Amino acid sequence: MKPPQRGRGGGVRGGRGLARGGEGSAVRGSGRGGESGRGRVKSESDGGIKGGSKVLVTPHRHAGVFVAKSKADALVTKNLVPGEIIYNEKRIFVQNEDRSTVEYRVWNPHRSKLADAITTGVDNIWIKPGVKVLYLGASSGYTVSHVSDIVGPEGCVYAVEHSDICGKVLMNMAEKRTNVIPIIEDARHPAKYRMLVGMVDIIFSDVNHPEQAKILSLNASYFLKSGGHFMISIKANSIDSTIAAETVYQMEVEKLQMEELRPTEILHLDSCEEKHACVFGGYRLPRK
């Protein structure tokens, strides 16, 4: 079996992403053409991004994701619910030629593993406008809100979270983000919410648990379409802190392969915790 390619820190290639750094950092991975525009930047005190009076927003190569180019580049998503913020995030407002305004929300890779994977250079996140996503380990909805922006009104995010406290935050968010369906259940027991979730295009698993590969495969057997895709974040220390992180990652990859989850890419994340990686791949893919 062809081994999954590795991203930054993994020895092979990591694709192209949003460059890091402070002021003057360059952007890689932004698309050509398509939707773009220059926006005004609101001050931090009223919820906008800091650093000058103008900013250029261009499409990233991942559909539904954008890059705001200013003194310091930023990853952004188009706000599904203009005027509403989720976690006091900064916003960018772009005025079109017809004088209509588009609102973007800044997406911090230091707080989101998916955003970190994009900036690190993942080849394909598989999340795009119109798809259905099952998000395991949704927490209070930081990344869920940006996935909601990406999939748009035609898509759907089933957000599974076990904590009642985080669940209340998710439910409040879903009152206005109608494409988010909060499910307050334990991801280890998908049978409990099988009547709430339809077949999905991708599963995003961010469950900090020693049996996270088993949790993903069980949910995939219930909800993931054949030919669908997955992303799983792996924190090596949560699985086995006594052996090398690379050994843990390889063990988890082998577990996934046994359940028809074929890893195609492994990324070592730049901004999140040490010894943390994301594995991307497909489910029941046709054999070549």
URHU-V513420 format. One record per residue. N is the residue number from 0. SS is DSSP state (H for helix, E for strand, C for the rest). OMEGA is omega as a letter, one per 30 degrees, with the letter a starting at -180 (999 if undefined). NEAR is the number of other C-alpha atoms within 12 Angstrom. Layout:
# URHU-V513420
{{N & SS & OMEGA & NEAR} {N & SS & OMEGA & NEAR}}
This chain:
# URHU-V513420
{{0 & C & l & 11} {1 & C & a & 11} {2 & C & l & 17} {3 & C & l & 30} {4 & E & a & 27} {5 & E & l & 32} {6 & C & a & 33} {7 & C & a & 29} {8 & C & a & 22} {9 & C & l & 27} {10 & C & l & 15} {11 & C & a & 17} {12 & C & a & 22} {13 & C & l & 31} {14 & C & a & 27} {15 & C & a & 25} {16 & C & l & 37} {17 & C & a & 40} {18 & C & l & 31} {19 & C & l & 28} {20 & C & a & 15} {21 & C & a & 15} {22 & C & l & 17} {23 & C & a & 15} {24 & C & a & 18} {25 & C & l & 22} {26 & C & l & 34} {27 & C & l & 30} {28 & C & l & 30} {29 & E & a & 35} {30 & C & l & 23} {31 & C & l & 17} {32 & C & l & 12} {33 & C & a & 15} {34 & C & l & 25} {35 & E & l & 28} {36 & E & l & 30} {37 & E & a & 27} {38 & E & l & 31} {39 & E & a & 29} {40 & E & l & 33} {41 & C & a & 25} {42 & C & a & 19} {43 & H & a & 16} {44 & H & l & 13} {45 & H & l & 16} {46 & C & a & 24} {47 & E & a & 29} {48 & C & a & 37} {49 & C & l & 28} {50 & C & l & 24} {51 & C & a & 21} {52 & C & a & 20} {53 & E & l & 25} {54 & E & l & 32} {55 & E & l & 33} {56 & E & a & 42} {57 & E & l & 37} {58 & E & l & 32} {59 & E & l & 37} {60 & C & l & 33} {61 & C & a & 37} {62 & C & l & 32} {63 & C & l & 35} {64 & C & a & 45} {65 & E & l & 44} {66 & E & l & 47} {67 & E & a & 46} {68 & E & l & 40} {69 & C & l & 29} {70 & C & l & 22} {71 & C & a & 26} {72 & C & a & 36} {73 & E & l & 48} {74 & E & a & 48} {75 & E & l & 45} {76 & E & a & 44} {77 & E & a & 43} {78 & C & l & 37} {79 & C & a & 33} {80 & C & a & 26} {81 & C & l & 20} {82 & C & a & 23} {83 & C & l & 23} {84 & C & a & 30} {85 & C & a & 33} {86 & C & a & 23} {87 & C & l & 19} {88 & C & l & 30} {89 & C & a & 33} {90 & E & l & 40} {91 & E & a & 47} {92 & E & a & 37} {93 & E & l & 32} {94 & E & l & 23} {95 & C & a & 18} {96 & C & l & 13} {97 & C & l & 9} {98 & C & l & 12} {99 & C & a & 12} {100 & E & l & 20} {101 & E & a & 29} {102 & E & l & 36} {103 & E & l & 48} {104 & E & l & 45} {105 & E & a & 43} {106 & E & a & 43} {107 & C & a & 33} {108 & C & l & 30} {109 & C & a & 24} {110 & C & a & 25} {111 & C & a & 32} {112 & H & l & 41} {113 & H & l & 47} {114 & H & l & 40} {115 & H & l & 36} {116 & H & l & 44} {117 & H & a & 48} {118 & H & l & 48} {119 & H & l & 40} {120 & C & l & 39} {121 & C & a & 40} {122 & C & a & 30} {123 & C & l & 35} {124 & C & l & 46} {125 & C & l & 34} {126 & C & a & 41} {127 & C & a & 30} {128 & C & l & 29} {129 & C & a & 24} {130 & C & l & 33} {131 & E & a & 38} {132 & E & l & 45} {133 & E & a & 51} {134 & E & l & 48} {135 & E & a & 47} {136 & C & a & 38} {137 & C & a & 45} {138 & C & a & 35} {139 & C & l & 33} {140 & C & l & 40} {141 & H & a & 34} {142 & H & l & 38} {143 & H & a & 48} {144 & H & l & 49} {145 & H & l & 46} {146 & H & l & 49} {147 & H & l & 45} {148 & H & a & 42} {149 & H & a & 41} {150 & H & l & 38} {151 & C & a & 32} {152 & C & l & 24} {153 & C & l & 19} {154 & C & a & 29} {155 & E & l & 37} {156 & E & l & 47} {157 & E & a & 46} {158 & E & a & 48} {159 & E & a & 44} {160 & C & a & 37} {161 & C & a & 28} {162 & C & l & 25} {163 & H & a & 19} {164 & H & l & 16} {165 & H & l & 24} {166 & H & l & 26} {167 & H & l & 22} {168 & H & l & 26} {169 & H & a & 38} {170 & H & l & 31} {171 & H & l & 20} {172 & H & a & 30} {173 & H & l & 29} {174 & C & l & 17} {175 & C & l & 22} {176 & C & a & 34} {177 & C & l & 25} {178 & C & l & 35} {179 & E & l & 39} {180 & E & a & 35} {181 & E & l & 41} {182 & E & a & 38} {183 & C & a & 31} {184 & C & l & 26} {185 & C & a & 25} {186 & C & l & 41} {187 & C & a & 28} {188 & C & a & 23} {189 & H & l & 31} {190 & H & a & 19} {191 & H & a & 18} {192 & H & a & 26} {193 & C & a & 23} {194 & C & a & 12} {195 & C & a & 22} {196 & C & l & 30} {197 & C & l & 25} {198 & C & a & 26} {199 & E & a & 33} {200 & E & a & 35} {201 & E & l & 43} {202 & E & l & 52} {203 & E & a & 47} {204 & E & l & 44} {205 & C & a & 38} {206 & C & a & 35} {207 & C & a & 27} {208 & C & a & 25} {209 & C & a & 23} {210 & C & a & 26} {211 & H & l & 33} {212 & H & l & 42} {213 & H & l & 29} {214 & H & l & 32} {215 & H & a & 47} {216 & H & l & 38} {217 & H & l & 26} {218 & H & l & 38} {219 & H & a & 44} {220 & H & l & 25} {221 & H & a & 26} {222 & H & a & 34} {223 & E & l & 34} {224 & E & l & 27} {225 & E & a & 22} {226 & E & l & 24} {227 & E & a & 33} {228 & E & a & 39} {229 & E & l & 48} {230 & E & l & 46} {231 & E & l & 48} {232 & E & a & 44} {233 & E & l & 43} {234 & E & a & 35} {235 & H & a & 31} {236 & H & l & 23} {237 & H & a & 23} {238 & H & l & 27} {239 & C & a & 21} {240 & C & a & 16} {241 & C & a & 12} {242 & C & a & 16} {243 & C & a & 17} {244 & H & a & 24} {245 & H & l & 28} {246 & H & l & 19} {247 & H & a & 26} {248 & H & a & 38} {249 & H & l & 25} {250 & H & a & 23} {251 & H & l & 36} {252 & H & l & 37} {253 & H & l & 22} {254 & H & l & 22} {255 & H & a & 34} {256 & H & l & 28} {257 & H & a & 18} {258 & C & l & 24} {259 & C & l & 31} {260 & E & a & 40} {261 & E & l & 36} {262 & E & l & 36} {263 & E & a & 33} {264 & E & l & 38} {265 & E & l & 43} {266 & E & l & 46} {267 & E & a & 41} {268 & C & a & 36} {269 & C & a & 32} {270 & C & a & 26} {271 & C & a & 26} {272 & C & l & 22} {273 & C & a & 16} {274 & C & a & 29} {275 & E & l & 33} {276 & E & l & 41} {277 & E & l & 49} {278 & E & l & 48} {279 & E & l & 40} {280 & E & a & 38} {281 & E & a & 36} {282 & E & l & 34} {283 & C & l & 25} {284 & C & l & 21} {285 & C & a & 12} {286 & C & a & 11} {287 & C & 999 & 6}}
